[in-house]
């Protein structure tokens, strides 16, 4: 078994064909590879056995230096090699089917805790099936425009998942995703957003967020239903991972009533250490970019699907190296 870093177009085309044959589980990864400027925002590793692809690790850039990964693996005996690739990568988070992620995480040096979410999918349906979905007519939902950028940034800045990311970074990430984003508007104000990348077979419902002042009104469900109706009208399926869905009154039964589901795991990773003094340089860069390392967190939503986390300004590794007494000198400080 070998792990190969994919750089050329031919190697990527082979992986894309493997991903197409394993939809909808691989749709999220596939949408990242066929989107605009994918070669600038993604890094790929393929796991091969006997010359055949049996898994992959995708590193996708969320904003500036923030990278998140998706792990897919058909052969769990390859977990050790993928764990070493994970340790060498620049990822901050990794997600994938539970049995695959939990086979790799114990073998990595950077793994922190993980949480479980649900990956759900609705198979492609004929266009006439769109009549079975009932849109929420009380909410105005439309495609995002360039003029919505500041309002959408405000929505994501108030989401619990965005803690530690400055508005400048959010702005950079959201600007590139506006062409395939939908927003919910009430009284002329944008109060919710949903990113909807697409493949030839499925629409991906990803990164759902609702402003805290408007949670509990089923705006998240309205966004999901609106995108689902349009996907079915085109004869495509729908799939998504419940990542930024903390603002919805949406139970698991509501999701799986119309399709299939399986548990996925999302794990945090410790920042990679490239050289001595890199941590101090990272803090300096964050300050120069205008990002106070951890901005004030909003009040926790009563509908959150995430376990409560304490605010953090330093990584666990940084805290462990911090001097215990005022006169102490950290062993990692440069002379």
PyMOL commands that set and color helices and strands:
alter all, ss='L'
color gray80, all
select helices_A, chain A and resi 9-20+27-34+38-41+76-88+98-105+127-132+146-157+160-162+167-180+212-214+219-233+252-256+278-288+316-321
alter helices_A, ss='H'
color red, helices_A
select strands_A, chain A and resi 2-6+42-49+52-63+66-73+93-97+111-122+140-143+181-186+189-195+202-204+206-210+237-241+260-269
alter strands_A, ss='S'
color yellow, strands_A
deselect
rebuild
show_as cartoon
